[in-house]
Amino acid sequence: MCGIAGWVDWERDLTLEKTTVEAMTRTMVCRGPDAAGTWLSPRAGIGHRRLAVIDLDGGAQPMTAQAGQHTVVLTYSGEVYNFRELRNQLSALGHAFRTSSDTEVVLHAYLEWGTDLAEHLNGMFAFAVWDERSQELVLVRDRLGVKPLYYSVCGSAVLFGSEPKAILANPLFKPRVDLDGLADLFVMAAKRPGDAVYRDLREVAPGTVVRCGRDGARAQRYWQLEPRPHEDDLDTTVATVRDLLTDIVQRQLVTDVPICSLLSGGLDSSVVTALAAQHLQAQGRGTISTFSVDFIQQEHGFQSDALHSSPDSPFARKAAHHLGTSHQELVLDAAQLYGCQDDAIAARDLPGIGDLDASLLMLFREVRKHSTVALSGEAADEVFGGYPWYAAEASRPTDSFPWAAGAGDRNVVLAADLRGKLDLNAYAASRYTEALSEVPSLPGEDPQQRRMREVFYLNLTRFLPFLLDRKDRMSMAVGLEVRVPFCDHRLVQYAWNIPWSMHIADGVQKSVLRRAARGLLPESVVDRPKSAFPSGVGSSYLAATRERARALLDDKSSPAFQLVDASAVAGMVRAAESGSGSFSPPPMLPRILQLDAWLRRYQVDVVV
């Protein structure tokens, strides 16, 4: 995995802007600590930071190829898991390769198929191509949006980067946020694909190619979910899911650096780990290293709630023993959670979700000490209907984003002046209506199945991107590549058309995935109810949060109080809010503290 950055301008001579292009590229050092490169021409400055994973000696970037008298330049982040098949296909078409990297395969795929190349790729990727022939910049992002890619049109220029910080490093772009951006900050997981909080900043939407020329930027979708009749019976469905997952995991084990699996002891990560261990052992490559996470004394003091059914550690141990993995338990100190939140802001370039960001960042820091690549069970709940709100929507549909059905009045937190300009409840309702209007229908579906198709779509296109962004920023902040087998588009497309009745065939959610896992894992792991990432929130964290909030209330110069109501913040401090056991958004108090820190650190101009 890598970090990319660049500047294309049809009026300036960018050979004179080497310092700025290098500064943009340098912001990506966390994503690519192994090597750096830039390429300059009068119209384009292209940068790359490399995390070497495949073909360690080759694959240097930006990578160039000659097309007649002109140069085509690629800066690429990600992994293409079918690059070997594509390499053979392109070789048969007359292409010659100098390296063993997937980067070179992507470059030659562009030379052969142009912007249609994305349809040939299986993987997680975000890349930019500067084509000197057409004087055009092409930006491409993978189908599910696993890897990020941002851009901004600034007059005659287009700036781009893996993260906002690359674009913020260019003086042409100023950090501003308007009412729409503020709404995206306050309302969790409702953001329209392509929006990016900062004014004039765009994100390449999942499954999209953006072509940038003198006449502007034009976005075109190359992939989206398609409704199809599901004609397989339950046994065939289960077998198809098992076969798909087997192929997906095998493809994602290709690497020239140490790889591990994040093993929580839940169904999702355990299935991925089992298939990985099975394949590595069959190839004589030994066992796979696995890591689980917990907080000091969490297992012994565990209390269940709506999202945490049981402690992870006993189930992770059982799965690791059954699979014969080289297992290590990473025990984190919750006292460090608060200190990590500033690092989490720097990773996101935005305020985040408090301890939920910090705990993941802490985990990835520890894993990175042992491995460069990790497999994750992320996205299985979105693909196979594992969250509690799926069953709730099946029995009693709501008229809102399912994960926010109990959110209440969102406007109470806003400052009085802002409340007259911004209605967060109306914003959330509008975004929900927009999202529903995108859902393609299948004629003949009964009302419940139609609603569940909507619920799956909302989770895959709104909630999952929110989680993938979090995972990407927290992992790449420490140079750890996290692969997500459940985001393979073939599996996502197939599962989206599985009827809800099959997903609950055995009277429990994720019945299809559970059946596919039987024989691979202990029954207790297969049958374990959903349990979310362990929370380190305890008395020390809550006390630190309240103390900092009191200091914020005493600071009359805080920029946050242009946006949030001080009396509402004081009420949160008195309530000692922790948010445990709720499906509603993460507690607001730490998010407000991060908002204040972000406004100060990034010198954000609020335009309302």
Residue pairs with C-beta under 8 A, 6 or more apart in sequence:
1 31
1 32
1 51
1 53
1 77
1 78
1 79
1 147
1 476
1 481
2 28
2 31
2 32
2 48
2 49
2 50
2 51
2 61
2 76
2 77
2 78
2 162
3 25
3 27
3 28
3 29
3 30
3 31
3 32
3 48
3 49
3 77
3 161
3 162
3 163
3 166
3 476
4 28
4 47
4 48
4 49
4 75
4 76
4 77
4 126
4 127
4 128
4 149
4 160
4 161
4 162
4 166
5 21
5 24
5 25
5 27
5 28
5 47
5 48
5 49
5 75
5 160
5 161
5 162
5 166
5 167
5 169
6 21
6 24
6 44
6 45
6 46
6 47
6 75
6 128
6 130
6 137
6 159
6 160
6 161
7 14
7 17
7 20
7 21
7 24
7 44
7 45
7 157
7 158
7 159
7 160
7 170
8 14
8 43
8 44
8 45
8 130
8 137
8 157
8 158
8 160
8 212
9 43
9 44
9 156
9 157
9 158
10 43
10 135
10 156
10 157
10 214
11 155
11 156
11 157
12 156
12 157
13 42
14 21
14 40
14 41
14 42
14 43
14 44
14 45
15 40
15 41
15 42
17 40
17 45
18 38
18 40
18 45
20 45
20 169
20 170
20 171
21 38
21 40
21 45
21 46
21 47
22 38
22 47
23 169
23 170
24 47
24 159
24 161
24 166
24 167
24 169
24 170
25 36
25 38
25 47
25 48
25 49
25 166
26 36
26 49
26 169
27 161
27 163
27 165
27 166
27 168
27 169
28 47
28 48
28 49
28 161
28 162
28 163
28 165
28 166
29 36
29 49
30 347
30 476
30 477
30 478
30 479
31 49
31 51
31 77
31 162
31 163
31 476
31 479
32 48
32 49
32 50
32 51
32 479
33 49
33 51
33 479
34 50
34 51
34 52
35 49
35 50
35 52
35 60
36 47
36 48
36 49
36 50
37 47
37 48
37 50
37 60
37 61
37 62
38 45
38 46
38 47
38 48
38 62
39 45
39 46
39 47
39 62
39 64
39 73
40 46
41 71
41 130
41 132
43 130
43 132
43 135
44 73
44 130
44 137
46 62
46 73
46 75
46 128
46 130
47 62
47 75
47 166
48 61
48 62
48 75
48 76
50 59
50 60
50 61
51 372
51 479
51 481
52 59
52 256
52 257
53 79
53 255
53 256
53 257
53 372
53 373
53 481
54 79
54 100
54 101
54 102
54 254
54 255
54 256
55 99
55 100
55 101
55 256
56 256
56 257
58 98
58 99
58 100
58 101
58 104
59 99
59 100
59 101
59 102
59 103
59 104
61 74
61 75
61 76
61 103
62 73
62 74
62 75
63 73
63 74
63 75
63 76
63 103
63 104
63 107
64 71
64 72
64 73
64 74
65 71
65 72
65 74
65 107
65 108
65 111
66 72
67 111
67 131
67 132
67 133
68 133
70 131
70 132
70 133
71 132
72 107
72 110
72 111
72 129
72 130
72 131
72 132
72 133
73 129
73 130
73 132
74 103
74 106
74 107
74 110
74 127
74 128
74 129
75 127
75 128
76 103
76 106
76 107
76 125
76 127
76 128
77 125
77 126
77 127
77 147
77 149
77 162
78 123
78 124
78 125
78 126
78 127
78 142
78 146
78 147
79 102
79 123
79 124
79 125
79 252
79 481
79 483
80 86
80 102
80 105
80 106
80 121
80 122
80 123
80 125
81 122
81 123
81 248
81 251
81 252
81 254
82 121
82 122
82 123
82 251
83 102
83 105
83 106
83 123
86 105
86 109
86 120
86 121
87 97
87 105
90 97
90 105
90 108
90 109
90 112
91 97
93 112
95 108
95 111
95 112
97 104
97 105
97 108
98 104
102 123
106 117
106 121
106 125
106 127
107 129
109 117
109 120
109 121
110 117
110 129
110 138
113 119
113 120
115 138
115 140
115 209
115 211
115 220
116 222
117 140
118 140
118 209
118 222
118 223
119 222
119 223
121 142
122 251
122 488
122 489
122 490
123 142
124 142
124 144
124 146
124 147
124 483
124 484
124 487
125 140
125 141
125 142
125 147
126 139
126 140
126 141
126 142
126 147
126 148
126 149
126 162
126 204
127 139
127 140
127 149
128 137
128 138
128 139
128 140
128 149
128 160
129 137
129 138
129 140
130 136
130 137
130 138
131 137
131 138
134 213
135 213
135 214
136 211
136 212
136 213
137 158
137 160
137 211
137 212
137 213
138 209
138 210
138 211
138 212
139 149
139 151
139 160
139 204
139 209
139 210
139 211
139 212
140 149
140 204
140 208
140 209
140 210
141 147
141 148
141 149
141 204
141 205
141 206
141 207
141 208
142 206
142 207
143 206
143 207
143 223
143 489
143 492
144 206
144 207
144 379
144 460
144 464
144 465
144 468
144 487
144 489
144 492
145 193
145 205
145 206
145 207
145 465
145 468
146 468
146 472
146 484
146 487
147 162
147 472
148 162
148 163
148 203
148 469
148 472
148 473
149 160
149 161
149 162
149 203
149 204
150 160
150 161
150 162
150 163
150 164
150 166
150 167
150 196
150 201
150 202
150 203
150 204
151 158
151 159
151 160
151 161
151 167
151 201
151 202
151 203
151 204
151 210
151 212
151 217
152 158
152 159
152 160
152 167
152 173
152 200
152 201
152 202
153 200
153 202
153 212
153 216
153 217
154 170
154 172
154 173
154 200
155 172
156 214
157 172
158 212
158 217
159 166
159 167
159 170
159 172
159 173
160 166
160 167
161 167
162 476
163 349
163 473
164 196
164 198
164 201
164 349
164 350
165 349
167 173
167 201
168 175
168 349
168 602
173 200
173 201
174 605
175 198
175 602
175 603
175 604
175 605
176 198
176 199
176 200
176 604
176 605
176 606
176 607
177 185
177 197
177 198
177 199
177 604
177 605
177 606
177 607
178 199
178 607
178 608
179 421
179 422
179 608
180 195
181 195
181 197
181 198
181 199
182 418
182 422
182 563
182 606
182 608
183 422
183 424
183 427
184 190
184 191
184 195
184 197
185 197
185 350
185 351
185 595
186 410
186 413
186 414
186 424
187 404
187 410
187 424
187 427
187 428
187 431
187 585
188 353
188 403
188 404
188 466
188 585
188 586
189 401
189 403
189 404
189 462
189 463
189 465
189 466
190 401
190 404
190 427
190 428
190 431
190 432
190 462
191 197
191 431
191 462
191 465
191 466
192 431
192 434
193 203
193 205
193 206
193 461
193 465
194 202
194 203
194 204
194 205
194 208
194 219
195 202
195 203
196 202
196 203
197 350
199 607
202 217
204 210
204 219
205 219
205 221
206 461
206 465
207 221
207 222
207 223
207 224
208 219
208 220
208 221
208 222
209 219
209 220
209 222
210 217
210 218
210 219
210 220
211 217
211 218
211 220
212 218
223 489
224 440
225 440
225 457
225 460
225 492
225 493
225 496
226 440
226 493
227 440
227 441
227 442
227 453
227 496
227 497
228 442
228 497
229 442
229 497
230 237
230 497
230 498
230 499
230 502
232 240
234 502
234 505
234 512
234 515
237 498
237 502
237 512
238 512
238 515
238 516
239 516
240 494
241 491
241 494
241 495
241 512
241 513
241 516
242 516
244 488
244 490
244 491
244 494
245 271
245 272
245 275
245 485
245 491
245 516
246 275
246 279
248 485
248 488
248 490
248 491
249 272
249 275
249 276
249 279
249 375
249 485
250 275
250 279
252 375
252 483
252 485
253 259
253 276
253 279
253 280
255 372
255 373
257 371
257 372
257 373
258 289
258 370
258 371
258 372
258 373
259 288
259 289
259 371
259 372
259 373
259 374
259 375
260 288
260 289
260 290
260 291
260 367
260 370
260 371
260 373
260 374
260 375
261 269
261 272
261 273
261 276
261 288
261 289
261 290
261 291
261 325
261 374
261 375
261 376
262 269
262 290
262 291
262 292
262 363
262 367
262 374
262 375
262 376
262 377
262 482
263 269
263 270
263 273
263 290
263 291
263 292
263 316
263 319
263 320
263 325
263 327
264 270
264 292
264 293
264 312
264 315
264 316
264 377
264 531
264 533
265 292
265 312
265 313
265 314
265 315
265 316
265 317
265 318
265 319
265 525
265 528
266 312
266 315
266 377
266 525
266 528
266 530
266 531
267 377
267 380
267 386
267 510
267 513
267 514
267 517
267 525
267 526
267 528
268 377
268 378
268 380
268 381
268 386
268 486
268 513
269 376
269 377
270 315
270 319
270 377
270 517
270 521
270 525
270 526
271 377
271 380
271 513
271 516
271 517
271 520
271 521
272 375
272 376
272 377
272 485
272 486
273 288
273 290
273 319
273 320
273 323
273 325
273 375
274 319
274 323
274 517
274 520
274 521
275 520
276 288
276 375
277 287
277 288
277 323
277 324
277 325
278 520
280 286
280 287
280 288
281 287
281 324
287 324
287 325
287 326
288 325
288 326
289 325
289 326
289 327
289 328
289 370
289 371
290 316
290 320
290 323
290 325
290 326
290 327
290 328
291 327
291 328
291 329
291 330
291 363
291 366
291 367
291 370
291 374
292 312
292 313
292 316
292 317
292 320
292 327
292 328
292 329
292 330
293 312
293 329
293 330
293 331
293 332
293 359
293 363
293 366
293 533
293 534
294 311
294 312
294 313
294 329
294 330
294 331
294 332
294 534
295 331
295 332
295 333
295 334
295 359
295 534
295 535
295 536
295 538
296 331
296 332
296 333
296 334
298 311
298 334
298 534
298 536
299 311
299 313
299 314
302 308
302 310
302 311
304 310
305 580
305 581
306 388
306 581
306 582
306 583
307 388
307 530
307 531
307 532
307 581
307 583
308 531
308 532
308 534
308 535
309 528
309 529
309 530
309 531
310 528
310 529
310 531
311 531
311 534
312 531
312 534
313 329
315 524
315 525
315 528
316 327
316 329
317 327
317 329
318 522
318 524
318 525
319 521
319 522
319 525
320 327
321 327
322 521
322 522
322 525
323 521
328 370
330 363
330 366
330 367
332 359
332 362
332 363
332 366
332 536
334 536
334 537
334 538
334 540
334 541
335 540
335 541
336 362
337 355
337 358
337 359
337 362
337 536
337 537
337 541
338 355
338 358
338 541
338 544
338 545
338 548
340 357
340 358
340 359
340 361
340 362
341 352
341 354
341 355
341 357
341 358
341 590
341 593
341 594
341 597
342 597
343 358
343 361
343 477
344 352
344 357
344 358
344 361
344 473
344 474
344 477
344 594
345 351
345 352
345 594
345 597
345 598
345 601
346 477
346 601
347 357
347 361
347 473
347 474
347 476
347 477
348 357
348 469
348 473
349 602
350 598
351 591
351 594
351 595
351 597
351 598
352 470
352 591
352 594
353 470
353 586
353 590
353 591
354 545
354 586
354 587
354 590
354 591
354 593
354 594
355 535
355 536
355 537
355 541
355 590
356 470
356 533
356 535
356 586
357 470
357 474
359 533
359 534
359 535
359 536
360 470
360 471
360 474
360 475
360 533
361 474
361 477
361 478
364 474
364 475
364 477
364 478
364 480
364 482
365 478
367 374
367 480
368 478
368 479
368 480
371 480
372 479
372 480
372 481
373 480
373 481
373 482
373 483
374 475
374 480
374 481
374 482
374 483
375 482
375 483
375 485
376 471
376 482
376 483
376 484
376 485
377 485
377 486
378 467
378 468
378 471
378 482
378 484
378 486
378 487
379 464
379 467
379 468
379 484
379 486
379 487
379 492
380 386
380 486
380 510
380 513
381 387
381 459
381 510
381 530
382 456
382 459
382 460
382 463
382 464
382 486
383 460
383 486
383 491
383 492
383 495
383 496
384 495
384 503
384 509
384 510
384 512
384 513
385 452
385 455
385 456
385 500
385 503
385 504
385 509
385 510
386 509
386 510
386 513
386 530
387 402
387 403
387 459
387 530
388 530
388 583
389 402
389 403
389 405
389 455
389 583
390 402
390 452
390 455
390 503
390 509
391 504
391 509
392 398
392 402
392 405
393 402
393 451
393 452
393 455
394 448
394 451
394 452
394 455
394 500
394 504
397 451
398 405
399 432
400 407
400 428
400 429
400 432
401 428
401 431
401 432
401 435
401 458
401 462
401 463
402 455
402 458
402 459
403 459
403 463
403 583
404 428
404 584
404 585
405 583
406 582
406 583
406 584
407 428
407 584
407 585
408 584
409 425
410 424
410 425
410 428
411 419
411 422
411 423
411 424
411 425
412 565
412 568
413 564
413 565
413 568
413 588
413 592
414 422
414 424
414 563
414 564
414 565
415 561
415 562
415 563
415 564
415 565
416 565
417 562
418 562
418 563
418 608
421 608
422 608
435 457
435 458
435 461
435 462
436 454
436 458
438 457
438 461
439 453
439 454
439 457
439 458
441 450
441 453
442 453
442 497
445 453
448 500
449 499
449 500
449 501
452 500
453 496
456 496
457 496
460 492
460 496
468 484
468 487
471 482
471 484
472 482
475 481
475 482
485 491
486 492
495 512
498 512
502 511
502 512
503 509
503 510
503 511
503 512
504 511
505 511
505 512
505 515
506 514
506 515
508 514
508 527
508 529
509 530
510 530
514 526
514 527
517 526
518 526
535 580
537 578
537 580
542 576
542 578
545 589
545 590
545 593
546 573
546 576
546 589
548 593
549 569
549 572
549 573
549 589
549 592
549 593
550 573
552 558
552 560
552 569
552 592
552 593
552 596
553 566
553 569
553 570
553 573
558 596
559 596
559 599
559 600
559 604
559 606
560 592
560 595
560 596
560 599
562 606
563 595
563 606
564 592
564 595
569 589
569 592
572 587
572 588
572 589
572 592
573 589
577 587
577 588
577 589
578 587
579 586
579 587
598 604
599 606
